[in-house]
Amino acid sequence: MRSSVSLTDLIVNPTPLVLAEEVSRSVGCEVWVKRDDQTHPRYGGNKVRKLAPLLADARGRGVTHVLTLGAAGSHHVLATAVHARAMGLTVEAALAPQPSSAHVEEMLRASAEQASVLHPCGSVPSAMLALGLRSLALRAKGARPMIIPVGGSNALGSSGYLDAQFELAAQLASMGVPSPDVQVCALGSGGTLAGLLAGRALAGALGDVWGVRVTPPIAVPSWRIASLARAILRRRRSTVALPPVRVFEGALGRGYGCPTDDARRATELFARDGLVLDDTYTAKAAAGLIALARRTPRRYLFWQTLSSAPAGALLGSADAPLPPRLRSLLR
Ligand SMILES: Cc1ncc(COP(=O)(O)O)c(C=O)c1O
């Protein structure tokens, strides 16, 4: 049975904007943090802003099943499982292997608890194929499946970050805080950065927007981000010029999900301001911000995109061993 709760209504809007005093002191310039870890009390982070328009669309089209994919510890898969399920939808996700860590394992356990079905796959391309086949099989049975791409990063989902720029502009004005010179976010599937760029194009003087790359460049080249940002603007019937796509390339280390020393140091520094980062996305984004700020001290804004909602409530029986078919995804 469908719930009448709308995800859009539940977004903590606006998310808090705070000065990170210890980080600012350490890097020698102001670093503000947009607390998108608090987009939702049950499970927050950047995925909620993308899922709000995607799930509203699913509801409008009478979708019965949401199919999506990601790495084993994907925040997007978990967020989709939590929020689509709360709307009464069946959620199936195809998962690709990822380097193991305590956080990645926790996310996988939570996804296993929250999603209806998880399909372990050998790679992202085979996960895409598995979803396509599953969608055909569901349609043949009369169901109405919808595929949400990696990270929820199509034009509709990423438009949530266009709206976030207007939220930020209004918040800066009401708090009497000057606009940032530089905004920084993690660049994974690219939807967050593309949405922020599109929003920056429409909302005006909010500084340069940088993405810190946490996946290999071949996965999401800069031209793809620009083309996604243009598609987001087209949805809003805008032909305004796009700001340049700026990407910090020095934080990836040995690859997606592989920890780096700079990211570990960033995690320790941000923890002094009470901010919890993860190895795969936000710690590398923070390391990129620190490098940029030490090179060019200006007023920075960090998009804190990792949910800070307690994971315990999503975990079910934490002591139960992970089934071998899921454990094999942790490398
Ligand atoms: C915590 C976190 N931050 C940032 C990102 C990157 O966002 P995007 O995929 O829109 O580039 C992700 C992506 O999964 C994420 O999980």
The ligand as a Gaussian input file, in Angstrom:
#p B3LYP/6-31G(d) Opt

LIG

0 1
 C       28.522000      10.740000       0.508000
 C       28.627000      11.086000      -0.934000
 N       29.094000      12.294000      -1.271000
 C       29.230000      12.658000      -2.558000
 C       28.902000      11.795000      -3.579000
 C       29.114000      12.222000      -4.987000
 O       27.928000      12.657000      -5.568000
 P       27.666000      12.456000      -7.107000
 O       27.513000      10.992000      -7.346000
 O       26.457000      13.234000      -7.368000
 O       28.875000      12.973000      -7.838000
 C       28.391000      10.528000      -3.280000
 C       28.015000       9.593000      -4.357000
 O       27.647000       8.473000      -4.159000
 C       28.252000      10.163000      -1.919000
 O       27.776000       8.960000      -1.564000

